């Protein structure tokens, strides 16, 4: 059962990563910088999730994997509703915001 859960959640992360490019493509294009930023954000989110999951699993025994997957599903379901306002808010920043995010991530995680 654990292998199935790991496989399905890993596939969900990859699907969200690919869909992220389709979602932000009309605003920022699909250049190498956009892909690099999206991959960096995905890896950072995974690393933070692993850290937070390990931390909480030791300290909150009542928290189960099913609760975490449900919270992730609810957060994923919110993406279509949050995409428009967030992209319209960041659209005036242009590609500069994407480039500065890539620079920050590359300097921060060396």
C-alpha positions in Angstrom: 0.0 0.0 0.0 2.9 2.4 0.8 4.4 1.9 -2.7 1.1 2.7 -4.3 0.7 5.8 -2.3 4.3 7.0 -3.1 3.8 6.3 -6.8 0.4 8.1 -7.0 1.6 11.2 -5.0 4.8 11.3 -7.1 2.8 11.2 -10.3 0.5 13.9 -8.9 3.5 16.2 -8.3 4.8 15.6 -11.8 1.4 16.3 -13.3 1.1 19.5 -11.3 4.6 20.6 -12.4 3.7 20.1 -16.1 0.3 21.8 -15.6 2.0 24.7 -13.9 3.7 25.5 -17.2 0.5 25.4 -19.0 -1.1 27.7 -16.5 1.6 30.4 -16.4 2.5 30.1 -20.0 0.1 32.7 -21.3 1.5 35.2 -18.8 5.2 34.6 -18.9 5.8 32.3 -21.9 7.4 28.9 -21.7 11.1 29.9 -21.9 14.0 28.1 -20.2 13.7 30.6 -17.3 10.1 29.8 -16.7 10.8 26.1 -16.7 13.8 26.5 -14.4 11.8 28.6 -12.0 8.9 26.1 -12.0 11.3 23.2 -11.3 13.1 25.2 -8.6 9.8 26.0 -6.9 8.7 22.3 -7.1 11.9 21.1 -5.6 11.8 23.6 -2.8 8.2 22.8 -2.0 9.1 19.1 -1.9 12.1 19.7 0.3 10.0 21.8 2.7 7.2 19.2 2.7 9.7 16.5 3.5 11.1 18.5 6.4 7.7 19.5 7.7 6.4 16.0 7.3 9.3 14.5 9.3 9.0 17.2 11.9 5.3 16.7 12.4 5.3 12.9 12.3 7.6 12.9 15.3 5.7 15.5 17.3 2.0 14.9 16.3 1.2 11.2 16.5 -2.4 11.8 15.6 -1.6 13.2 12.2 -1.8 10.4 9.6 -0.7 10.3 6.0 -4.3 10.3 4.9 -4.8 13.7 6.6 -1.8 15.1 4.8 -2.9 13.8 1.4 -6.4 15.3 2.0 -4.9 18.7 2.9 -2.8 18.5 -0.3 -5.8 17.6 -2.4 -7.7 20.6 -1.0 -4.8 22.9 -1.7 -4.6 21.5 -5.2 -8.3 22.0 -5.7 -7.8 25.7 -4.9 -5.3 26.2 -7.7 -7.8 27.1 -10.4 -9.5 29.7 -8.2 -6.2 31.4 -7.2 -4.4 31.3 -10.5 -6.1 34.2 -12.2 -5.8 36.7 -9.3 -2.2 35.8 -8.5 -1.0 35.9 -12.1 -2.8 39.2 -12.8 -1.2 40.6 -9.7 2.3 39.5 -10.7 1.9 40.2 -14.5 3.3 43.8 -14.2 6.5 42.4 -12.8 7.1 40.5 -15.9 10.0 38.1 -16.4 12.1 40.1 -13.9 10.3 38.4 -11.1 10.9 35.0 -12.6 14.6 35.7 -13.1 15.1 37.1 -9.6 13.4 34.0 -8.2 15.8 31.8 -10.2 18.8 33.9 -9.1 17.6 33.7 -5.4 17.2 30.0 -5.5 20.5 29.4 -7.2 22.3 31.5 -4.7 20.4 30.2 -1.7 20.8 26.5 -2.3 24.4 26.2 -3.5 
